Amino acid sequence: MSEEPVLQNSCGTCIACCYALAFNAEEGLKKKAGDMCPNCTGTGCRIYETRFKLCRLFLCAWRKLPMLGEEWRPDNSGVMMIEVEGDDIPQAYRAAGVGIEFLMLKDETIITRPGFSEYVGSLMSRRVAVFMGMIGGPKTIINQYLEPLVAAKDLPGLTAMLLHIFNMHLEARRLGIAGPDHKPAG
């Protein structure tokens, strides 16, 4: 019996998780976010049939959301959606179930591409906890900054605020702090 669920969306040649995520596999391989997995061929996994359990079980949210087309696949969109669960979700948003982190893989053009702001707004209108993150951190819940814009149906304002938050994350990373709302790491 396979541990892997059968899903409509397939990784294809996407290797975003091979470099964007940190992992410490039980089988001994440790990798920092932003470092390429040594088993990645550039179009897939050299040890796919015997890959680490951690890799077999990880599914980006795009794989689990068949209503999102190929343009949302991480290597096509420049953003990897990752489910956020449990204590990582603020109490106010737990009734909606899992949250979604938008792990930004590229530059701000991700935010201005068609459908991005609309999808973020649709999640927020359902009270889903939404996070923005960057490879290697920081990650910040962004609902509190965007909810008034979503309620006002202000799509240009929502896009502008998403761009602002993205740029604040870039600045936080440049300054070596955990996120836009945090102090420098000691």
MIZAMAR-369781 format. One record per residue: chain; z, x, y of N, C-alpha, C in turn. Coordinates in steps of 0.05 Angstrom, whole numbers, plus 32768, in hexadecimal, padded with zeros to 4 digits. Each point is the difference from the previous one (the first is absolute). Example, Ala and Ser with C-alpha at 12.3 -4.5 7.8 and 13.67 -1.06 7.14 Angstrom:
% MIZAMAR-369781
[A, [809C, 8108, 7F8E], [8000, 7FEE, 8018], [8000, 8012, 8018]]
[A, [7FF2, 7FF9, 8015], [8001, 8010, 8018], [800E, 7FF1, 8016]]
//
This chain:
% MIZAMAR-369781
[A, [8000, 8011, 7FE8], [8000, 7FEF, 8018], [8000, 8012, 8019]]
[A, [7FEE, 7FFA, 8012], [7FFD, 8010, 8018], [8015, 7FF9, 8015]]
[A, [800A, 8014, 800F], [8012, 7FFB, 8016], [7FF2, 7FF7, 8019]]
[A, [7FE5, 8004, 8001], [7FF1, 7FFB, 8018], [7FF6, 7FE3, 8001]]
[A, [8005, 7FF2, 8016], [7FF5, 7FE5, 8003], [7FE2, 8002, 8004]]
[A, [7FF2, 7FEB, 7FF8], [7FE3, 7FFE, 8004], [7FFC, 7FF3, 801C]]
[A, [7FF1, 800E, 8011], [7FFD, 7FF7, 801B], [7FE2, 7FFF, 8007]]
[A, [7FFA, 7FEE, 8014], [7FE4, 7FFD, 8008], [7FF7, 8019, 8010]]
[A, [8010, 800A, 8012], [7FF8, 8016, 8011], [8005, 801A, 7FF1]]
[A, [7FEC, 8011, 7FFF], [8001, 8019, 7FF1], [8000, 8018, 8013]]
[A, [800E, 8015, 7FF9], [8001, 8018, 8011], [7FE5, 800C, 8005]]
[A, [7FEE, 7FFF, 7FEC], [7FE6, 800D, 8003], [8005, 801D, 8005]]
[A, [7FF3, 800B, 8015], [8003, 801C, 8006], [8015, 8005, 8016]]
[A, [8010, 7FEC, 8006], [8015, 8003, 8014], [8016, 8013, 7FF5]]
[A, [8008, 8014, 8010], [8014, 8013, 7FF8], [8017, 8001, 8015]]
[A, [8002, 7FEB, 8011], [8014, 8000, 8016], [801C, 8005, 7FF5]]
[A, [8008, 7FF3, 7FEB], [801B, 8004, 7FF6], [8004, 801C, 7FF5]]
[A, [7FEB, 800E, 7FF8], [8001, 801B, 7FF6], [8009, 8014, 8015]]
[A, [7FFC, 7FFA, 801A], [8008, 8012, 8015], [8014, 7FF4, 8014]]
[A, [7FFF, 7FE6, 8003], [8011, 7FF4, 8015], [801D, 7FFD, 7FF9]]
[A, [8006, 7FFD, 7FE6], [801B, 7FFA, 7FF7], [800E, 8019, 7FF5]]
[A, [801A, 8001, 8005], [8011, 8014, 7FF3], [8009, 7FF4, 7FE6]]
[A, [8003, 8012, 7FEC], [800C, 7FF6, 7FE7], [800D, 8016, 7FF1]]
[A, [8013, 7FF8, 7FF0], [800F, 8011, 7FEF], [7FFF, 7FF4, 7FE4]]
[A, [7FEC, 8007, 7FF0], [7FFC, 7FF3, 7FE6], [8015, 800A, 7FEC]]
[A, [8009, 7FEE, 7FEF], [8013, 8007, 7FEB], [7FF5, 8017, 7FEF]]
[A, [7FE6, 8001, 7FFE], [7FF3, 8015, 7FEF], [7FFF, 801B, 800D]]
[A, [800A, 8003, 8019], [8003, 801A, 800B], [7FF0, 8007, 8019]]
[A, [7FEB, 7FF1, 8006], [7FF0, 8006, 8017], [800D, 7FF5, 801A]]
[A, [8004, 8010, 8014], [800A, 7FF8, 801A], [7FEB, 8005, 8014]]
[A, [7FFD, 7FED, 8013], [7FEB, 8002, 8014], [8009, 7FF4, 801A]]
[A, [7FFB, 800E, 8016], [8007, 7FF6, 801B], [7FE9, 7FED, 800A]]
[A, [8007, 7FED, 8010], [7FEC, 7FEF, 800D], [7FEE, 8012, 8010]]
[A, [7FE6, 7FFB, 7FFE], [7FEC, 8010, 800E], [7FF5, 8017, 7FEF]]
[A, [800D, 8007, 7FEB], [7FF6, 8014, 7FED], [7FEF, 7FF2, 7FEB]]
[A, [7FEA, 800C, 7FF9], [7FEF, 7FF4, 7FEB], [800C, 8006, 7FE5]]
[A, [8000, 7FEC, 7FEE], [800A, 8004, 7FE5], [7FEE, 8014, 7FF2]]
[A, [800B, 8013, 7FF2], [7FEF, 8014, 7FF3], [7FEF, 7FF5, 7FEA]]
[A, [8005, 7FE7, 7FF7], [7FEF, 7FF4, 7FEC], [7FE9, 7FF0, 800B]]
[A, [7FFE, 7FFE, 801B], [7FEB, 7FF1, 800C], [7FE6, 8010, 8000]]
[A, [7FEB, 7FF3, 7FF8], [7FE5, 800D, 8000], [7FF1, 7FFC, 801A]]
[A, [800A, 7FEF, 8011], [7FF1, 7FF9, 8018], [7FF4, 7FE5, 7FFE]]
[A, [7FFC, 7FF6, 7FE8], [7FF6, 7FE5, 7FFB], [8011, 7FF1, 7FEB]]
[A, [8015, 800C, 7FF7], [8011, 7FF3, 7FEC], [8014, 8014, 7FF5]]
[A, [800B, 7FF9, 7FE9], [8016, 8010, 7FF4], [7FF6, 800F, 7FE7]]
[A, [8004, 801A, 8000], [7FF8, 8011, 7FEA], [800E, 7FF8, 7FE6]]
[A, [8019, 7FF5, 8002], [8010, 7FF9, 7FE9], [8004, 7FE2, 7FFE]]
[A, [7FEC, 7FF0, 8009], [8003, 7FE3, 8003], [800C, 7FF3, 7FE6]]
[A, [7FF6, 8007, 7FE9], [8009, 7FF3, 7FE8], [801D, 8006, 7FF9]]
[A, [800A, 8017, 8009], [801B, 8008, 7FFA], [8010, 8004, 801A]]
[A, [7FF7, 7FF5, 8016], [800E, 8004, 801A], [801D, 7FF8, 7FFF]]
[A, [800F, 8009, 8014], [801C, 7FFB, 8002], [8006, 7FE2, 8001]]
[A, [8017, 7FF8, 7FF5], [8008, 7FE4, 8000], [8001, 7FF6, 801D]]
[A, [800B, 8010, 8012], [8001, 7FF9, 801C], [7FE5, 7FF8, 800B]]
[A, [7FEB, 800F, 7FF9], [7FE5, 7FFA, 8008], [7FF5, 7FE7, 7FF3]]
[A, [8006, 7FFC, 7FE6], [7FF7, 7FE9, 7FF2], [800B, 7FE6, 800C]]
[A, [8019, 8001, 8009], [800D, 7FE9, 800A], [7FFC, 7FFA, 801E]]
[A, [7FF8, 8014, 800F], [7FFC, 7FFC, 801D], [7FE6, 7FF0, 8005]]
[A, [8002, 7FEC, 8010], [7FE9, 7FF0, 8009], [8003, 7FFC, 801E]]
[A, [7FEC, 8008, 800F], [8001, 7FFA, 801C], [7FFC, 7FE1, 8003]]
[A, [8009, 7FF5, 8016], [7FFF, 7FE3, 8003], [7FE3, 7FF6, 7FFF]]
[A, [7FED, 8010, 8008], [7FE4, 7FF7, 7FFF], [7FF8, 7FF9, 7FE4]]
[A, [800A, 800F, 7FEC], [7FF9, 7FFB, 7FE4], [800B, 7FE5, 7FF8]]
[A, [8016, 7FF7, 800C], [800D, 7FE7, 7FF8], [7FF7, 7FE8, 8010]]
[A, [7FEF, 8005, 8014], [7FF8, 7FEA, 8012], [7FE2, 7FFC, 7FFE]]
[A, [7FF7, 7FF0, 7FEC], [7FE3, 7FFE, 7FFC], [7FF1, 7FF2, 8017]]
[A, [800E, 7FF3, 8012], [7FF2, 7FF3, 8017], [7FF7, 8015, 8014]]
[A, [800A, 8018, 7FFE], [7FF7, 8015, 8013], [7FE9, 800F, 7FF3]]
[A, [7FEA, 8001, 800E], [7FE7, 800C, 7FF5], [8001, 801F, 7FFF]]
[A, [7FEA, 800B, 7FF8], [7FFD, 801D, 7FFD], [8004, 800F, 801A]]
[A, [7FFC, 7FF2, 8016], [8004, 800D, 801A], [801D, 8007, 8005]]
[A, [8013, 7FF4, 7FF1], [801C, 8005, 8002], [800A, 8016, 7FEC]]
[A, [7FEE, 8009, 7FEE], [8008, 8015, 7FED], [8008, 8018, 8011]]
[A, [8016, 800E, 7FFA], [800B, 8015, 8012], [7FEB, 8014, 8009]]
[A, [7FEF, 800A, 7FEE], [7FEC, 8014, 8009], [7FEB, 7FF4, 8012]]
[A, [7FFC, 7FE6, 7FFF], [7FEC, 7FF3, 8012], [800D, 7FF8, 801A]]
[A, [8019, 7FF7, 8000], [800D, 7FF5, 8018], [800F, 8015, 8010]]
[A, [800A, 8015, 7FF2], [8010, 8014, 800E], [801E, 7FF7, 8001]]
[A, [8007, 7FEC, 7FF1], [801C, 7FF7, 7FFF], [8006, 7FF8, 7FE4]]
[A, [8018, 8009, 7FF6], [8009, 7FF8, 7FE6], [8017, 7FED, 8004]]
[A, [7FFE, 7FE9, 7FF4], [8015, 7FEC, 8001], [8012, 8004, 7FE8]]
[A, [801A, 8002, 8005], [8014, 8004, 7FEC], [8015, 7FEA, 8001]]
[A, [8006, 7FF4, 7FE9], [8015, 7FEC, 8000], [801B, 800C, 8005]]
[A, [8011, 7FF2, 8010], [801B, 8009, 8006], [8012, 7FEA, 7FF5]]
[A, [8015, 8008, 7FF2], [8011, 7FEC, 7FF2], [801D, 8006, 8006]]
[A, [8011, 7FEC, 7FF8], [801D, 8003, 7FFF], [800D, 8007, 801B]]
[A, [8012, 8013, 7FFE], [8011, 8007, 8018], [7FF0, 800C, 8017]]
[A, [7FE7, 8008, 7FFA], [7FEF, 800B, 8016], [7FF6, 7FEB, 8013]]
[A, [8003, 7FE7, 7FF7], [7FF7, 7FE9, 8011], [8018, 7FF5, 800F]]
[A, [7FFF, 7FFE, 801B], [8015, 7FF4, 800F], [8006, 7FE3, 7FF6]]
[A, [8019, 7FF8, 8001], [8008, 7FE6, 7FF6], [7FEF, 7FE9, 800B]]
[A, [7FF9, 8002, 801A], [7FF1, 7FEA, 800D], [7FE5, 7FFB, 7FF3]]
[A, [7FF5, 8013, 7FF1], [7FE5, 7FFD, 7FF5], [8000, 7FFE, 7FE1]]
[A, [8017, 8001, 7FF4], [8001, 8000, 7FE2], [7FF6, 7FE6, 7FF3]]
[A, [8002, 7FEA, 800E], [7FF7, 7FE7, 7FF4], [7FE2, 8000, 7FFA]]
[A, [7FF1, 8010, 800F], [7FE3, 8001, 7FFC], [7FF9, 8011, 7FE7]]
[A, [8013, 800D, 7FF4], [7FFA, 8011, 7FE8], [7FFB, 801C, 8009]]
[A, [7FED, 800D, 7FF3], [7FFA, 801C, 8006], [7FF5, 8003, 801D]]
[A, [8006, 8017, 800B], [7FF5, 8008, 801A], [7FE7, 8012, 7FFB]]
[A, [7FF2, 8006, 8015], [7FE9, 8012, 7FFE], [8002, 8016, 8014]]
[A, [7FFD, 8019, 7FF5], [7FFD, 8017, 8012], [7FE3, 8007, 8002]]
[A, [7FF7, 8003, 8019], [7FE5, 800A, 8005], [8003, 801E, 8005]]
[A, [7FF9, 800F, 7FEB], [8001, 801D, 8002], [7FE6, 800A, 800C]]
[A, [8001, 800A, 8018], [7FE8, 8008, 800F], [7FF6, 801A, 7FF5]]
[A, [7FE8, 8001, 7FF6], [7FF4, 8018, 7FF4], [7FEE, 800F, 8013]]
[A, [7FF7, 7FF2, 8015], [7FED, 800C, 8013], [8009, 7FFB, 801C]]
[A, [7FEE, 7FFD, 8012], [8006, 7FFD, 801C], [8002, 7FE3, 8009]]
[A, [8002, 7FFB, 801A], [8005, 7FE5, 800A], [7FE8, 7FED, 7FFC]]
[A, [7FE9, 800A, 7FF7], [7FE9, 7FEE, 7FFC], [8006, 7FEC, 7FE9]]
[A, [8014, 8006, 7FF0], [8009, 7FED, 7FEB], [8008, 7FE6, 800D]]
[A, [800F, 8003, 8015], [800C, 7FE8, 800E], [7FEB, 7FEF, 800E]]
[A, [7FEB, 800D, 800A], [7FEC, 7FF1, 800F], [7FE9, 7FF6, 7FEF]]
[A, [8001, 8006, 7FE6], [7FEA, 7FF6, 7FEF], [8004, 7FE2, 7FFC]]
[A, [7FEA, 7FF1, 7FFC], [8002, 7FE3, 7FFC], [8013, 7FF8, 7FE9]]
[A, [8011, 7FED, 8006], [8012, 7FF5, 7FEC], [801C, 800C, 7FFE]]
[A, [8004, 8018, 800B], [801A, 800D, 7FFD], [8016, 7FF1, 800E]]
[A, [7FFC, 7FFC, 801A], [8015, 7FF2, 8010], [8004, 7FE4, 7FF6]]
[A, [7FEA, 7FF3, 7FF8], [8002, 7FE5, 7FF6], [8011, 7FFF, 7FE7]]
[A, [7FFC, 8013, 7FEE], [800F, 8000, 7FE7], [801E, 8006, 8006]]
[A, [8006, 8013, 8011], [801B, 8005, 8008], [800D, 7FE7, 800B]]
[A, [7FF1, 7FF3, 8012], [800A, 7FE7, 800C], [8005, 7FEA, 7FEC]]
[A, [7FEF, 7FFE, 7FEC], [8004, 7FEB, 7FEB], [8019, 8006, 7FF0]]
[A, [8005, 8019, 7FFA], [8019, 8007, 7FF1], [8018, 7FF9, 8011]]
[A, [7FFF, 8007, 8019], [8017, 7FFB, 8012], [8005, 7FE2, 8004]]
[A, [7FEB, 7FF1, 8001], [8003, 7FE3, 8003], [800E, 7FF3, 7FE8]]
[A, [7FFF, 800E, 7FE9], [800E, 7FF7, 7FE8], [801B, 800D, 7FFD]]
[A, [8009, 800F, 8014], [801A, 800E, 8001], [8002, 8016, 7FEB]]
[A, [7FE9, 800C, 7FF9], [8000, 8017, 7FEE], [8008, 8019, 8010]]
[A, [8012, 8010, 7FF5], [8008, 8019, 800D], [7FE7, 8013, 8000]]
[A, [7FF9, 800A, 8018], [7FE9, 8011, 8002], [8009, 801B, 800B]]
[A, [7FF7, 8015, 7FF3], [8007, 801C, 8008], [7FE7, 800F, 8006]]
[A, [8003, 8013, 8012], [7FEA, 8013, 8005], [800B, 801C, 7FF9]]
[A, [7FF1, 800F, 7FF1], [8008, 801B, 7FF8], [7FE9, 8013, 8002]]
[A, [8008, 801A, 7FFE], [7FEC, 8015, 8000], [8006, 8012, 7FE9]]
[A, [7FEC, 800F, 7FF7], [8004, 8012, 7FE9], [8017, 8013, 8007]]
[A, [8014, 8000, 7FEE], [8017, 8011, 8004], [8014, 7FF5, 8014]]
[A, [7FFD, 7FE7, 8009], [8012, 7FF3, 8013], [7FF6, 8003, 801C]]
[A, [800B, 7FF2, 8012], [8015, 7FEC, 7FFE], [7FF5, 7FE4, 7FF7]]
[A, [8012, 7FEE, 7FF9], [7FFA, 7FE4, 7FF9], [8012, 7FEF, 8010]]
[A, [7FF5, 7FEB, 800D], [8010, 7FEF, 8011], [7FF9, 7FE3, 7FFB]]
[A, [8014, 7FEE, 7FFF], [7FFA, 7FE4, 8000], [7FF6, 7FF8, 801C]]
[A, [7FEB, 7FF1, 8001], [7FF3, 7FFA, 801A], [8001, 7FE3, 8008]]
[A, [800C, 7FEF, 7FF0], [8000, 7FE3, 8006], [800A, 7FFA, 801C]]
[A, [8017, 800C, 8007], [800D, 7FF9, 8019], [7FEF, 8005, 8018]]
[A, [7FED, 8013, 7FFE], [7FEF, 8007, 8016], [7FE8, 7FED, 8002]]
[A, [7FF8, 7FF5, 7FEA], [7FE7, 7FF0, 7FFE], [8004, 7FE2, 7FFF]]
[A, [8017, 7FF7, 7FF8], [8004, 7FE3, 7FFC], [7FF9, 7FEF, 8019]]
[A, [8008, 8008, 8018], [7FF9, 7FF0, 8017], [7FE2, 7FFE, 8004]]
[A, [7FF1, 8016, 7FFA], [7FE3, 8000, 8003], [7FF3, 7FEE, 7FEB]]
[A, [800B, 8001, 7FE8], [7FF6, 7FEF, 7FEA], [8005, 7FE2, 8007]]
[A, [8018, 7FFA, 800A], [8007, 7FE5, 8007], [7FED, 7FF5, 8017]]
[A, [7FF9, 8012, 8012], [7FEF, 7FF9, 8017], [7FE2, 8000, 7FF8]]
[A, [7FFA, 8008, 7FE7], [7FE5, 8003, 7FF6], [7FF0, 8013, 8012]]
[A, [800D, 8015, 8009], [7FF4, 8014, 8013], [7FF5, 8017, 7FEF]]
[A, [7FE8, 7FFD, 7FF5], [7FF5, 8014, 7FEF], [7FFA, 801B, 800F]]
[A, [7FF5, 7FFF, 8018], [7FFD, 8019, 800E], [801B, 800E, 8006]]
[A, [8014, 7FF1, 8007], [801B, 800B, 8004], [800C, 800B, 7FE7]]
[A, [7FFB, 7FF3, 7FE9], [800A, 8009, 7FE6], [7FF2, 801B, 7FF9]]
[A, [7FE7, 8001, 8004], [7FF1, 8019, 7FFB], [800A, 8017, 8012]]
[A, [8004, 7FFA, 8019], [800A, 8014, 8013], [801B, 800A, 7FF8]]
[A, [8012, 7FEE, 7FF7], [801B, 8008, 7FF8], [7FFF, 8010, 7FE6]]
[A, [7FEF, 7FF9, 7FED], [7FFD, 800F, 7FE8], [7FF6, 801D, 8007]]
[A, [7FEE, 8002, 8012], [7FF7, 801B, 8009], [8017, 800F, 800D]]
[A, [800F, 7FF3, 8010], [8017, 800D, 800D], [8014, 800A, 7FEB]]
[A, [8007, 7FEF, 7FEC], [8012, 8008, 7FEB], [7FF5, 8018, 7FF1]]
[A, [7FE6, 7FFF, 7FF9], [7FF4, 8016, 7FF2], [8003, 801A, 8010]]
[A, [7FFA, 7FFF, 801A], [8002, 8017, 8011], [801D, 800A, 8003]]
[A, [8013, 7FEE, 8000], [801C, 8007, 8000], [8008, 800F, 7FE6]]
[A, [7FF4, 7FF7, 7FEA], [8005, 800E, 7FE6], [7FF4, 801C, 8001]]
[A, [7FE8, 8003, 800C], [7FF5, 801B, 8003], [8012, 8012, 8011]]
[A, [800A, 7FF5, 8015], [8012, 800F, 8012], [801A, 8007, 7FF2]]
[A, [800B, 7FED, 7FF0], [8019, 8005, 7FF1], [7FFB, 8017, 7FEC]]
[A, [7FE9, 7FFF, 7FF3], [7FFA, 8015, 7FED], [7FFD, 801B, 800E]]
[A, [7FF3, 8000, 8017], [7FFD, 8019, 800F], [801B, 800C, 8009]]
[A, [8012, 7FEE, 8007], [801B, 8008, 8009], [8013, 8006, 7FE9]]
[A, [7FF8, 7FF9, 7FE8], [8011, 8005, 7FE9], [8017, 7FED, 7FFD]]
[A, [7FFC, 7FE7, 8008], [8015, 7FEC, 7FFD], [7FF7, 7FEC, 7FEB]]
[A, [8014, 7FF2, 7FF5], [7FFB, 7FEE, 7FEA], [7FEE, 7FE8, 8006]]
[A, [8000, 7FF7, 8019], [7FEF, 7FE9, 8008], [8004, 7FFB, 801D]]
[A, [7FF0, 7FED, 800B], [8002, 7FFA, 801C], [801C, 7FF8, 800A]]
[A, [8010, 7FF5, 7FED], [801B, 7FF6, 8008], [8016, 8013, 7FF8]]
[A, [7FF9, 8019, 7FF9], [8014, 8012, 7FF5], [8002, 801A, 8012]]
[A, [8016, 800E, 7FFC], [8005, 8019, 800E], [7FF4, 8017, 7FF1]]
[A, [7FFC, 8017, 800D], [7FF5, 8017, 7FF2], [8012, 8007, 7FE8]]
[A, [7FF2, 800A, 7FEB], [800E, 8008, 7FE8], [8010, 801A, 8006]]
[A, [8019, 8001, 7FF7], [8012, 8016, 8006], [7FFA, 8018, 7FF1]]
//
